[in-house]
Amino acid sequence: MSVVLPAATGAIGTKPVEAKSTSGARNQAFDRARSCIIIMVLLHHSVIPYTYYGHTDRQSFLGFDALVTFNDSYFMAAMFLLSGLFTWPSLKRRGVGDFLRGRLLRLGLPFAIGAVFLMPLAYYAVELRTSGPGAGLVAFWWKTITVGPWESGPIWFLAVLFGLDLCAAAVFLAAPGLVDAIGRLPTAKLERPSYAFWLFLAASVIVYAPLEFYLGIGRWLTLGPLAVQADRTILYLLYFFVGVGIGAVGGDRSLLSEDGELARQWPAWLLATIVTYAGLIALIFYKREYLPDPNDPPPWWNAAHAFFFACFSASQTINLIALFLKFDSRGMSILDPLRENSFGIFLVHYVPLLWLQYALYGITLAPVQQVTAVLKALIVFVLTLAVSWLATLALRRIPGAKHVL
């Protein structure tokens, strides 16, 4: 399974025009944060086969392990927080029925198309590499949807996000004051953003650490194409509703405003990210190099890893938002061209990516294996972005497609 991008403008599949604060002014920082994460998602997926410890190709590069650890340890949770920011204003403006119809169109429909058609086509490349052509693509597709495993790749996020939107709609009907209370906690002391930071960090540790300690890392809960990481389920719920709560009380105009204290104190959040990431890397290095059985670490290691994972996730989420609010919220940006096509790029990118990795499998491009690994990852990344972008432009020309893409 893989990580995917958030829709910083409300939810994946939400048109960029909806990326507005509760005051109505467009918040370019969130648009650009979303576009940046899309780039990181494509890069993340491009390098996975060439990681040192988990590679599937013969060539590998240790630096890719650090990149994958960095991404995987925070940006799924950050995606859910960003996706929740504009949920409450949308519910108030559109009502529950219209809101859910919109989410079904922009999340449910793409998930269904992706799960039934795009992901089997993408994973057939993996099947060819591991088992050979067999009975062909049609037989592989039928086996996927009838027998399994039915891999959903990165689009599992769409189904989970839709489930969280259903939860938000239920809370909107039954207990709207609960969301307001959640939003008031981090925005209570706007002059002291460290208050919101420590509160957020503590909540992350509390909801995540016990699940990782008892369930372990990397276990997935699956039902057909539906999937979610078992140890992160409550963490994702927390981050989503923190985003919903902040959006409900206008936190995008205060706590997350471009001239607010959280943005101005970005060096503190960057330092927290560096310290917690260093702790995470140190633990992983110790496990792989010094533990007798890296696959069965002792309880103290599991507890320490859960703690640093949660701390890094919280720190980097705050850091990401603060940096974009501080440095990329006005004027023009190199990320702006991605804005209109970001969701389409996300939705289709796994097909060209896996087929490009299949085409390059086993090929040597340089005498040094690390150089070959870097070159392969670069080729896959650039071509995947180009093909996905062009495919999205073409798909958006289909009548009605812009309502989804």
C-alpha positions, 0 to 999 in steps of 0.5 A: 500500500502507499501514501497519498495526498490530501486536499488542502482545500477541503477534500481530495476531489474538491475543486480549487475554487473552494479553497477559501477561508471562512471569511471568503478570501482565498488562502493560497498557502493551502492550495500550494501546500496541497500541490507540494504534497502531490509532488512529494507523493509522486516522488515518494512512490517513485523511490520506493523500489530503490530503497536500501532495506525494502527495495524490489529492484536490484539497485538501491540508494540508502538516502531514499530510505530516509526520504520514505521514512520522512514522508510516511511518518507524517503526511497521511495524518497531515493530509487528513487535517488539511482535508478537514479544515473546510468541512464545517463551513461547507456543511453550513453552507450546503447542508448535509444532503448536498454536502454528502452528494458532493463528497460521493461525486468527488470521492466515491466515484473516483474511488470506484473507478480507480479500484475497479479499473485503474488499480488492477491495470497498475498492479498488473505490472507488478504481476508481470514482474513477479509471476509472469504474464499468466492468463493475461490482463483480463484474467488478472482483473477478474481474479483481483475483484473476485478472489483478491487481493484487491489492492487499492494502492494510494486511492484507499485514502479517498474511501477513508476520507469519505468515511470521515466526512460521513462522521462529520455530517453525523456530528453536524446533525447530532452534536455540532457544539462538540466540533466548536469545542474541539476548535476552541482548544487550539485557538484559545491562546492565539498569542501563544501558538506553543500552547496549540503545539504542545496540546496537539503533540500530546493528543497525537501521542495519546491516541497513537502510541498505544495502538502501535505498541500493541498492534505493531507497525505496518498492519492493514485492515482490509475489506476488498479494496477498502484499507487503512493502517490499523495503528493509525486509525485513531490518529487520522480521526484525531487530525481530521477533526482537529482540522474540522474544529479549527475550520469551524471556529474560523481558525484559518483566519487566526491560528492559521493566518499568514500573519499569525503567531504560528507562522511567525514562529516557524523556526520553533516548529522546524527545530521540533521537526528536526529533533523528532525526525533525528530520534526516529532515524536513530531508533530505526538505525539501532534496530537494524544494526544492533538488535539481535532480531530486527523483526522482533524488537523489544517492548522499549523500542516499540514504545520509543518508536511510537512516541517519536513517530507521533511527535514527529507527525505532529511537529512536521504537520505544524511545520508544513502549514507554518512554512507555507503560511509564512513564505508561500501565501502571496504572489506567484508560485511555481506550484500554481500550475498544478492547482487545477490538475492536482486531483487528476494527477493523483488519481491516475499517477499510479498506473504510469508509475508502476509500469515505468518501474516495471520497464526499468526493472533490472536495467543498469544505467551506471557502473555504481548501483546507487547512481543507477537507483537515483537515475531510475527514480528520477526517470520514473518521477519525471515521466509519471508527472508528465504522463499524469498531467497530460492525462488529466488535461485530456480527461478534463476535456470530457463533458462533466469531468471537471465536476469530478477532476 
